[in-house]
Amino acid sequence: MRRYVVPILFLLALVFASCRTTKFVPDGEYLLNKTKLKVTDTKEVSGSDLSSYLRQKPNSEVFGFWKLQLGVYNLAGKDTANWWNRQMRKIGEAPEIYDENLTAQSMTQIQRAMFNAGYFDARVDTVKQMKKKKLNLTYNITANHPYTLRNYQVVIRQAELHRIATDEQHTLVKPGMLFDSNVLDQERQRITRRMRSMGYFYFEQDFLQFIADSALLSHEVDLQLTLQDYVATASDSLLQRIFTQYTVSEVVFHTEYNQTTFTAADLDTVQRDDYLFSYAGKPMLRQRTLIKTCAIRPGQLYNERDVERTYAALNALGPVKYVNISFVPSSDNELVCIIVLSKAKTHSVSAEVEGTYSAGDWGVAAGVGYTNRNIFRGAEEFSVNGRGSYEWRENGGRAIEAKVDANLRFPNSLAINVAYNYQNRPDEYTRTIANAGLQYNLRSNRSLSHYFTLLDISYIYLPWISEEFSDYFLQNSNPLKYSYEDHFIMDWSYTGNYSSYRSSQPLRNYGTIQYSVETAGNFLYGVSHLFKLSKDENGAYEIFNIPYAQYVKADAYFTYHQIFDKQNRFVYHLDFGVAVPFGNAASIPFEKRYFAGGANSVRGWTMRALGPGGYRGTGNRIDYNNQAGDIRLNLNFEYRVKLLKLLELAFFTDAGNVWTIRDYESQPHGQFGKDFYKQLAWSYGMGIRLDFDFFIFRVDFGVKLYDPSRLYTDGKQWRTAPNGLGWRDDMTFHFAIGYPF
């Protein structure tokens, strides 16, 4: 009991300090305890829309009410020379003292935001409630009647600009809309972007102005789009420059150029057609790679979209740290493009570690990786990774697994990878998996990416299998028998990734979607069938006297982040998949089947310890191999709360399982059917995460709540009473790197 005294006392002190939130609030001043924004008269604008305009906000809260970081700060004393006091103040958060001037600025900003949204007559008032050095502040926003657009006219004499501005299909300004200045700014951006994509290099957004006439006494506005006076009345030479289409005459690359280190005499230059290359010492990248990556082409009209694509493509190259693109006029209608590149670190090393514990079984895994981002000076990225795991099991002894893989990715998104996996279970089998693949990656835009596995070949070889292990599967006519024989897999797959996350708006709700389809053996089966090749004793075609798998598999993953503030968010996750064997295979290969449980699934179970369906393992050390299926479903919810800069807490609940496509004698109650919902396992728990910026270290503690394996045995599937129900077996610890989803 003594070992718990210190942490308990610290926790009590923290709770007490959190309650005394006004400890460091001076006399005569107030702690800004709560702020609210109430908008009346309209549903077009909400309080959350206006919260970003507040110039002062209360201290951050955990669970929506506990000012934990302020509590940590309050653990400090007043003596700033004391080490403990300095640390508590550094870790915690100082009290937010109410400032009347910041409130006035907030009111002005909110009033301006409402005005810009078309609510010219909006009013902002505040209500203050003060008690015991705490102040609750409410902003009451009365929207009143908004102004709408009655007539819209473009008064511009330049033909090309007038045509773009009056494009009814693409214009954002339409009669009847709210008179929203944000939409007007977006329209100016649209027109400018279109002009600059057509070679008008000197055209700027500020050249355009809207003139509004609201003197109609009817909450309606007449609007004109014109050029700014200083542009409309500019000299003929200036107007000619603004409305001239420019062509790129030459592209100049400066690689590894630093004018504080090198002078012009230090640089070597190479001319290749209309491309000029200058560098000091050994070139960072091959000329051909730079030309291919650059979307800006000599002889073509200047196009701002080409500039953006070039920025994106060059920044995606591993050896490149920084890119700057500028243009210099070389004649009345030509530009020289100058691209300056600085070098990033070529080599990097990574490491990871994870572990798990449940019912007396311990497991640990570690990995290390090396990456060279420019191995052939063409931005080719080469990486090699090694991973090893060791498991101590109460039944079955130790288990060892080692894997090494190498990947070579080219800047054209083509990648080649090879891998070798060694598995050793001394009382069961020794298995090796050799793999080679060819992938192609395509990014449609910043939100959507596509990954094609053009070819993936795997050879599974079992040099040794124990007699007991072999007999177990033979006697039970187990569908996994095929997985513990030598076999061959040749597959093709496609994966798509979509994310609505925006780095410029990190506190905006966002979702991610990943979907994939994979199929194997179809080409080989077609050739075998066409040439009427012989079959083995099980009725399967072979290649090099080795049977090959044939199946189709589809998966989908959905994750949504509901973000309340920097400290609090809900994360919802759903994933499901199905794999169907056909043709040359009676079952899905073991390495392609689905497993439930583990750090990224239903966390009340260890990895591969759940399912399929209501199947309950016999406890035999070999039987765990039966806990695999052809269908997977996971439903997860997690509440993540940031306690301190480094420390994060999570509360979660998980549901899910795997099922088989067919009814196998060796996996009773494992087939997917109409009662599948009764076989959904359910667990809950909490986790601690340490955020080191470059990686997240995670410890999750999961507890079984509903165990479907007991549904058809003792009927004690609800795990709510610890006494006499093997409570220890209902708890699982998971150690991992990164978030579960």
N, C-alpha and C positions, 0 to 999 in steps of 0.2 A: 504493500500500500504506500510505503514511503516514496517510492519512485514516482508516484503520481502527484505528490504534494506540490512540487514546484510548478508543473504545467497548470494544475488546477488553480493555484494561487495567481499565476500570471493571467489566466483567463478571467478570473473574478475581478482582478485589477483592471483588465481591459474593459470589461462590461461596465464596471463602476465609472471608469474614466469616460466611457462613451456616453453615460447618462449625464455626466457633468460637462455638457458641451460648451458652457459659457465660462470655463475656468480662466481662459486667457482673453476674455472680452472686457475691455476697459470700462470703468464706470461712465455712465452717460452715453454709451454706445450699445449697439444691438448686433446680435448674430443673425445673419440672413438665414432663417430656418427653412422657409418654404416659399416658392414662387408658383403662381398659377396664371395662365392666360385664358380668358374667357371671351369668345367672339360671339356676338349676337347679330341677328338679322341676315345671316348668310351661312350657307353650307359650303360655299366655294373656297373659303379660307378657314383653316382650323388653328387652334392654339399651337399645335406641334409645328405647323408651317412657319410660325412666327418666332419660335423659340430661339432660332439661330441669331435673331436680332437683339437678344438680351445682352447687355454689356456686363451684367453681374448675375451669377447663379449661385445657389447654395452649395455647401460642401457635398461631395459625392456620398452616395448612400449604398449600402448593401441590403439586398432584399427589399429595397424600396423604402426603408425606414431607419436602418442602423447606420449612423455616421461612423463607421469603423475607423477610417483613416484619421478623422478628427480625434477619435478616442485614443489612437496610438500617439498622436501629437500631444494630447493632454496627459499622457503618462510621464512626460518630461517635466522637470522642475524649471525654475526661473534662472538658474545658474547656467549660462551658456558655455562656461568653461568646463563644465562637467561632461565627461565622455558619453555617459548614458543619455543625458539630456540632448546632446547634439545628435546622437543616433536616432532617438525617438522623433525629434523634429524633422530629421532628414527623411525618415521612412514615412512619417505621417503627413498630415495636411493641415496647414494653419487655418484657424477659423476665418470664415468669410464675413468680415465686418460690413454691415450695411452702409452703403455710400449713396447719399441723396443725389449727387451729381451723376453717378452712373445710372440711376433710375431715370433721371431726366433725359440722358442720352438714349436709353432704351426706348423711352416713350417717343422720342423724335424718330428713331430708326423704325419703330413699328408703324408710326404715322406715315412715314415715307414709303414703307413697303405696301401699305394699304392703298396709298395714293397711286403708286406704280401699278397696282393690280386693278385700277379703275374705280376705286372707292374714294372719290375726291373729298367727300364730306364725312369721312370716318373720324371718330373721336376716340381718344385714349385717355382713360382715367385710372387712378390707382387707389386701392384700399389697403390700409396698413392695420395689422393687428399686432400689438406689442404686449408681451408678458414675460417677466423675469429675464430680461436681457435678450429675449428672442423676438424676432419680427417675422411675421408671415405677410407676404406681399402679393396682392392680386392685381393684375392688369385687366381692366374691363375695356374691351374694344367694341365699340358700336359701329357697325359697318355703314349703315344708312344705304340709300339707294345708289347703285353703281351707275357709271356712265358706259354707254355702248357706242359702237361705231355706226354712223348713219351712211355717210358717203366716203369713198376712197378714190383718190385721183393721183396719178403719177405725172408730174410736170417735169419732164426731162427731155431735152432735144436730141441727145446722142442716141442713135437708132439701136445699137446693140444693147446698151444699158437699159433703154426703155423696153425693149423686147423681153429681157430677163426679168425686169421688175414687174411687168404686167402678165407674166406667165400664170394664168389662172389655175393650172394644174398643180403648180408647186408653191405659189404664194401662200404665206401664213396669215396675211391680213385680209379679212373678209367682212363685209357689212353685217352688222348684227352681233359681232363678237364683243366681249368685254374690252374696254379700252385699257389693255394691259401693256405697259411699257416693256415688260420682259419679252412679250411676243414681238413687239416692234424691233427690239434689239436683235432677236433671232432672225427677223426678216432682213435686217441690214447685213447680218452675218451671212445669210443664204445668198444674197445678191453679190456680196463681195467675194465669197468663196467661188461662186460661179464665174465671175469676171476673172479672178486670178487663176482659175483653171483653164482659161482661154487665152492666156498669154499677156494679160494686162497686169504686168508686174508692179507698176506704180499706183495701182488703184487701191485705196484704203477705205475701210468701213466708215471712218470719220468724215469722208466726203459726202455722205448721205445724211439728210436730216428730215424729220417729220415735222410738219407744221399743223397744229391742231386748232380748231375753232370750236369752242364749247359754249359760245354765247348764244345758245338756242333756247335756254330756259326749259329744256325738256330732257335733261340728262342724256343728251346725244351729242356726238362729236363728228364734225367733218374733218377729214384728214387728207393732207397732201404730202407726197414724197418728192423732194427736190434735192438738188445739189446745194451744198453749203455756199453762202454768198461769195466767200473768198475763192471758191473753185469756179463757180459760174462766171465770175468776172475776171478770172485769171488771164494772163497773157496767152496769146496763141501758141507760143512755144511750150508753155507749161501744160496747157490743155492737150497739145499734141503728144507730149510725153506721157500724160496720164492715160490717154485713149489710144496709145500705140501698142500693138501686139509684139512682144519680144520673143526672139528665138535664142536658144542656148547655142553658142558658137563653140565652146570648149568646156571640158570638165577637168579641174586640177585637183589632184589628191596630194595632201601633205600628211604623210604617215609618220608617227612618232616625232612630230615636230614640236619643239619647244624653243621659242626664240630667246628665252633667257639662258639656254644652254648652248644652242647652236646658232651660228651666223650663216648667212647665205653661202659663204665659201665652204662651209662644212657639208652642204647638202649635195647629194647626187640627184640628177634629173634624167628622166627617160620619157621620150615622146612616143606614144603609140596611137596612130591616127589622130583623132581629136581629143585624146586623153593625155594629160601630162602628170607624171608621178615624180614627187620629190621626197627624199628620205635621207636620214643620217644613219650610216652603218648598214646593217643587214635589214632588208625590207621586212616589215611586219607581216604583210600579206602579199600573195601573188597578185600581179596585175590583172590576170584573167578573173580572179575571184572578185576583186573590187568592181570591175566593169560589169560583171554579171549581176552583182548585188545592187548596183546603182540603177534606179529607175529613171534618173535624169539623163536624157540622151541628147548628144550634140545634133544640131540640125532640126530639132523639134521645138514647138512653141513651149515657152515656160508654162508649167502647170504646177500649182501649189500642191495638188494631190500627189504628184510624183515626188515632190520634196518630202511630204509626210511619209510616203512609202519607203523612200530612201533612208530617212531617219530610222524608221522601224526595222528595216532589213539590216542596216549596219549595226544598230544597237543590239540586234539579236545575235550577232557574231561573237563567239566566245572571247576572242583576243581583243575586242574593242571595249574600252572603258568609257570613252567620251567622244561625241560627234558634234561638229559644228558645221553648218552649211550656210554659205553666204554667196551673194551675187554682185558682180561688178560690171557696169556697162562697158562694152568694147566698141560700140558704134551706136548709131541712132536707133537701131532696132535689134541689137544683139547683146547678150549677157555672157559673161564668163562665170561658171559655177566653181566655187572654191570649197572643197571639203577637207576639213582638218580632223584627223583621228589621233586619239591618244590610246596608249596600250594598257590593257588590263593584265592582271596576274594570269599567267599561262597555266600554272600548276596549282592544284588544290588537293587536300586530303580530308576525308570525312570519317566519322566513326559513330556507331550507334550501339545501344545495349538495351535489352529488355528481359523481363522475367515474369514468372507466374507461379502461383502456389494454390493447391486445392487438395483437400483430403489426403494430405501426406505426400503428395507428388510435387516435386520442385523442378522448375525448368529455367534455364538461363540461355540467352543467345547474345552474340556480339558480332558486329560486322565492321569492316574497314573498307574504304574506297579511295581510289586515286583517279584524278581527272587531268588530262592535258587538253586544253582548249584550242590548240593550234599545232597539232602534231606534224602536219605536212605543209605548214604555212599557207593553207588554203581555208582556214577556219574550220578544219575538220576536228571534231571533238572525240577524243578517245578516252574511255573510262574502263576501269577494271575494279570489280568489287568482290570481296570475299566475305563469307558469313559462316559462322559455326554455331551449333546449339548442342546443349547437353541437358539431358533430363534424367532425374533420379526418380524411379517409380517403385512404389511399395511392391507391386506385382510386375514381374517382367524385367527387373533389373534396369540397367542404364540404357539410354538411347542416344546415339550420336548422329548428327547430320552436318555435312559440310558442303558448301556451294561456292563456286567461283564463276563469274560471268564477265565477259568483255563486250564492249559496245563501241562501234565506230559510227559517228553521225556526221554526214556531210552537210554543207550549208544549203544544198538544194532540198533538204528535208529527208533525204534517203539515209537509212541506217542499217547497219549489219550487226548482228549480235550472235555470240556463241556462249554456251553455258554448260557446266558439268556439275551434277549433283550426286553426292555419295551419301547413302543412308545405311546405317548399321544398327541392327537390333539383335544382339548376340543369341537370344533365345528364339528368334523368329526368322529373320532373313537379312540378306545384304542385297541392296538394290542400287543401281546407278542409272542416271538419266542424262543422256547427251542430247543437246539441243542446238539448233542453228536456225536463224531467221533473217528475213529481209523485210524492213518496214519503210513506209512512206508517210510523212506527216504533212498536213496541209492546214493552214490557218486561214479561214474565210475572213474573219475580222477579229477585233480584240475580244469578242465574246464567244466565238464559236471556233472549235478546232476539230480536225478530223485525223484519225490515225488508221492507216491501212497496213495490215500484216499481209504482204503479198505472198509470202511463203514461210511456213514454220514447220520444221521437221524435228521430231523427237524419237529417240530410240531408247526404250526402257529394257534394261538387261538385269536379270537376277542370277548372279553367279552361284548363289547358295540360298536355300530355303530349308528351314527345319522340317523334319518329318511331321512333327506335331502340328505345325502351322499349315503345312500342305494338306494333311489329312482333315483338318478342321473344315477347310473350304470344300474339299472333295465330298466329304460325308454329308454336308448340309446343302449340296447343290447351290452354293452361294454364288450370287451374280458377280462377286468380286474375284472369283477364281481367275477370270481372264486378266485381271489387273496384276496378279502375282505370277504371270508367265511373261516371257519375252514378247514384246509387241512394239508396233511401229505406228506413229501418228504423223500425218501430213495434213496441216489445216491452213485455212485462210480466215481472216477476221477483219472486222471494221469496228472502230470505236469513235464515238462523237462526244465532245465535251462542250457544254455551254455554261457560262457564268455571267450573272448580271452584276457582279461586284465591280465597283468603281473606286480606284485608289484615291481619287479626288474627293469622294464622299464616303469615307470609311464608316460612318455611323448610319448609313442608309441601309434599310433592309435589302437582302439579296438572296438569291437562290442559285444552286448549281444542279445541273443535270448531266448524267453520263449514261450512255447507252451503247450496247455492243451486240454484235452477232458474229458467231463463229461456226464454221462447218469444216468437217474433216472427212477424208477418204473418198470423196465423190469422184475425183479424177481417176484415182487408182481403181475404184470399183468399175468405172466405165471402161477402162482399158482391160481389166480382168474379164469383164463380161463380154466385151467385143471379141477378144481373142479366145474366149472359152477356156481360160486357164483352169487348172485343176484346183480342187478345194482340199482342205485338211480334214481330219476325222470329225471335226465339229461343224463342218459345212461352211468354213470361212476361206476366202481367198487369201493368198500369202504373197509377200514380196521378199525375195531372198530367203525363202523358207520361214518367214516371220509374218504372222497375221497382223493386219492393220485395222485401226479403228475407223468407224464411220458413224457420224452423229451430227446433229445441229444443236446449237446452244445460243440462248439470247439472255441478256442481262440489262437491267436498268437501275439507276441510283438517283434519288432525289434528296436534296438537302436544302433546308430553308433557315436563314438566320433572321430572327425577329429581334432587332436591336433597340433597347430602350435608352441606353446611354453608354458611356465608356466602360461602366462597371457591370452592367447587367444585360443579359441577352438570353433568349430561348433559342434552341436549335432543334429542328424537327428533321427526322431522317427516315426514309423508306427505301428499301432495295428489294428486288425480287429477281429471280432467274429460273430458267427451265432448260434442261438438256434432254434430248431425245435420241436414243440409239436406233439405228435402222440399218438395213442392208447387210453389211459384212460384220456387224457387231450385235451381240445380244445385250450388252450393257455398256455404260459409260466407263472409260478408263478411270481408275482410282484417282489419278492426279488431276482429272477434269471434273470430278464430282464435287458436290457442295458439302460443306461442313458448318455446323452451328456451334455457338459458344466461343469464348475467347475475348480478347481486349477490344475487338471491333464489332462484336455481334451481341449476343445475349450474355451479359457479363456476370450472371449468376452461375455460369458454367465455364469450365476451362475449354480450351480449343478442342474441337472434335469429340466433346463429351455429351452432346445433346442430339436426340433424334436417332433415326428418322421417325417422325410422327410420334406415336405413343410407345415406340419400341423401348424396352428396358434391357440394358445389357446384363449379361449373366455374371459379370465380375471377372470373367476369364480374361487374362492379360492379352489374349489375341482378339477377343470379341470387340474391342474398341474400334477395330477396322470396319465393323458393321455399321458404325454410327456415321453413315454418309448417305447422301440422297441425290436425286435428280432434279428436285425443285427446292428453291430457297426463298424464304420471306423473312425480312427483318423490319421491325418498327421500333424506332428509338426516339426518345425525348430527353433533352438535357438542358438544365438551367445552369448557366455559367456566370459566376460572379467574381469580379476582380477585387480581391481583398486589399492587396498591396501591390507595389510595382512589380514584384517578382512572383507573388503568390496568387493563385487562382483556385477557387473552390467550385465543384460541380455536383449537382444532384441529378440523378438520372433514373429512368425506368426503361426497360427494354422488353420487347416481345418478339418471338420468332421461332423458327424451326426449319428443318429440312424434311422432305418426303421423297419417296420413291415413285417412279412412274408406274411400275407394275407391282403386283402383289407377290413378294418373294417369301418363300417358306422360312428362310433364315432371318427375315426381318419382320416378324409379326407386328401388325398395327402400324406399319411404316408407310403404307401406300396413301397417296393423296386422294381424298374423297370429300363428300359433301359435309362431313363432320370435321373438316380440317381445323376449323376455328377452336374446337375443343382441345386440339393438340398443340396450340400455340403456347410455348413456354413463356413465363413472365418472371422478371426479376427487377430488383431495384437496388439502389446503392448511392454511394457518394465517392468523389474522387478529389485528389489534390494534384494541382499542376504547377510546375515551376517554369516560368517563362524567361528563358535566357536570350530572347530576341531571335537568335539564329536557330533555336530548336526548343521544343516543349517537352519536358520530362513529366510523365504522367503515372500516377498510382491510382488505380480504381479498386474499390471494394464493393463486390456485388453479392447480393443475397437472393436466393431462390424465393419466389413468392408462389408460383404455380408450376408444378412439375408434371408434365403430361405422361411421363414414364410410369407414374404411380396410378394413373387413371384406370388401368386394366389389371392392377395387382392388388395393393392394399387399400386403394381408395383414398389415400392421404395426399392427394395432389396439391392441396392448399397448404403451404408451409408457413403457418402462422403461429404454431405452438411449439416451442423449443424442446419441451420435455419429452424424452423418449422417442424422438423422431430423427435421431442422427443429425442434430443441428449443426455439428461441425462440418458435415458434408454439404451443407447448404450455403457455405460461405466460400468466396473465391477472391484472391488478390491478383491483380494484373499490373505489371510494370511495362511501360511502353514509351516510345518516342513519338510525339505528334498527337494531334487530336484523333478521336476514333472516327470522326466523319466531319 
